[in-house]
Amino acid sequence: MSLSRMVLSSGRSIRLTEVRMSSTYGGMLEGYPCKRVNDWRVSRLQRDAERAFPSAPVHLVPPTRQYPDEAPGGLGPVEVLPSVACVGVFASTALDPAMDGSSLVVAWFQSAPEVPAGEDADHTLRGIPWDELAQDYAL
């Protein structure tokens, strides 16, 4: 079952079969979003994806970082990531015609808790180099 479909900039059609979303800064009890906190959050999202899907390749889409005009604190300037951290399992046709399909786990950040679909999906997500990153599977 597919949650959504989208076409990558390469023209390949992919299906989202599973998605996990969480608040980027949920549970942050003290401090503020800064480079150090964000670097940790980005690497944590990738590690979580690798642990959740150990037999699949994982690709991290580098997040956009914004720098609001706020006074820096003790940890440096304020740096903000998009508010939703996502891990999705995508599937497509096989890279090798002898196989049944291909899949890729993708970790990314987005501004709203919406399932990416069609042409409305973020352009960085649609720019995934599927043929370089995905892995074929046999049923």
C-alpha positions as CSV (number, residue, x, y, z in Angstrom):
1,M,0.0,0.0,0.0
2,S,1.3,3.5,-0.9
3,L,0.7,6.5,1.2
4,S,1.7,8.8,-1.6
5,R,3.4,8.9,-5.0
6,M,5.8,11.5,-6.4
7,V,8.0,11.8,-9.4
8,L,11.7,12.6,-8.9
9,S,13.4,15.3,-10.9
10,S,15.1,12.4,-12.8
11,G,11.6,11.3,-14.0
12,R,11.5,8.2,-11.8
13,S,8.2,7.5,-10.0
14,I,8.5,6.5,-6.4
15,R,6.0,5.4,-3.7
16,L,6.1,6.3,0.0
17,T,5.2,3.1,1.8
18,E,5.9,4.2,5.4
19,V,6.6,7.5,7.1
20,R,7.5,8.5,10.7
21,M,7.3,12.2,11.7
22,S,8.4,13.9,14.9
23,S,8.9,17.4,16.2
24,T,12.4,18.6,15.4
25,Y,12.7,20.3,18.8
26,G,10.2,18.2,20.8
27,G,11.4,17.5,24.3
28,M,14.0,20.3,24.2
29,L,14.0,21.4,27.9
30,E,16.6,24.0,27.9
31,G,18.9,25.9,25.6
32,Y,18.0,27.1,22.1
33,P,18.3,25.9,18.6
34,C,21.9,26.5,17.5
35,K,24.5,24.8,15.2
36,R,25.6,22.4,17.9
37,V,22.1,21.3,18.8
38,N,21.1,21.1,15.1
39,D,24.1,19.0,14.1
40,W,23.3,16.6,16.9
41,R,19.6,16.5,15.8
42,V,20.5,15.8,12.1
43,S,22.9,13.0,12.9
44,R,20.4,11.5,15.4
45,L,17.7,11.4,12.7
46,Q,20.0,9.6,10.4
47,R,21.2,7.1,13.1
48,D,17.5,6.5,14.1
49,A,16.7,5.7,10.4
50,E,19.7,3.3,10.1
51,R,18.7,1.5,13.3
52,A,15.0,1.3,12.4
53,F,15.8,-0.1,8.9
54,P,19.2,-1.9,9.2
55,S,18.9,-3.8,5.9
56,A,18.1,-0.8,3.7
57,P,20.3,2.0,2.5
58,V,19.6,5.3,4.2
59,H,20.0,8.8,2.6
60,L,19.9,12.0,4.6
61,V,18.6,15.1,2.7
62,P,20.6,18.0,4.2
63,P,18.2,20.4,5.9
64,T,17.8,24.1,5.3
65,R,19.0,26.2,8.2
66,Q,17.6,29.6,9.0
67,Y,19.2,32.3,11.1
68,P,16.6,34.6,12.6
69,D,17.6,38.0,13.7
70,E,17.9,37.1,17.4
71,A,20.7,37.9,19.9
72,P,23.2,35.0,20.1
73,G,23.4,33.1,23.4
74,G,26.3,31.3,25.0
75,L,26.3,28.6,22.4
76,G,26.5,31.0,19.4
77,P,23.9,32.3,16.9
78,V,20.4,31.0,16.8
79,E,20.0,28.5,14.0
80,V,16.6,26.9,13.2
81,L,15.8,23.7,11.3
82,P,12.4,23.0,9.7
83,S,9.9,22.0,12.5
84,V,9.2,18.3,11.4
85,A,11.8,15.5,11.3
86,C,10.8,12.7,8.9
87,V,12.0,9.2,8.0
88,G,10.3,7.6,5.0
89,V,10.5,4.3,3.2
90,F,10.3,4.7,-0.5
91,A,9.9,2.0,-3.2
92,S,10.1,2.0,-7.0
93,T,10.7,-0.2,-10.0
94,A,13.9,-2.2,-9.9
95,L,17.2,-0.8,-11.1
96,D,18.2,-4.3,-12.4
97,P,15.4,-5.8,-14.6
98,A,16.1,-9.2,-13.0
99,M,14.9,-7.9,-9.6
100,D,11.4,-7.1,-8.4
101,G,11.8,-3.6,-7.1
102,S,14.1,-1.0,-5.4
103,S,13.8,0.8,-2.1
104,L,15.5,3.6,-0.1
105,V,15.0,5.0,3.3
106,V,15.2,8.8,3.4
107,A,15.6,11.1,6.4
108,W,14.6,14.7,5.9
109,F,13.2,17.8,7.6
110,Q,10.1,19.8,6.5
111,S,8.1,22.7,7.7
112,A,4.7,21.0,8.2
113,P,3.4,17.6,9.2
114,E,2.2,16.7,5.7
115,V,2.9,13.6,3.7
116,P,5.0,14.6,0.7
117,A,3.2,13.9,-2.6
118,G,3.2,14.7,-6.2
119,E,4.7,18.0,-7.3
120,D,4.0,19.6,-3.9
121,A,6.9,17.6,-2.4
122,D,9.9,19.6,-1.5
123,H,12.3,20.0,-4.4
124,T,15.3,18.7,-2.4
125,L,13.3,15.6,-1.6
126,R,12.4,15.2,-5.3
127,G,16.1,15.6,-6.2
128,I,17.2,12.3,-4.6
129,P,19.6,10.5,-6.9
130,W,17.6,7.2,-6.7
131,D,19.7,5.2,-9.2
132,E,22.9,5.9,-7.1
133,L,21.4,5.3,-3.7
134,A,18.6,2.7,-3.8
135,Q,18.9,-1.0,-3.4
136,D,17.2,-3.7,-5.4
137,Y,15.2,-6.4,-3.7
138,A,13.6,-9.7,-4.7
139,L,10.3,-10.9,-3.5
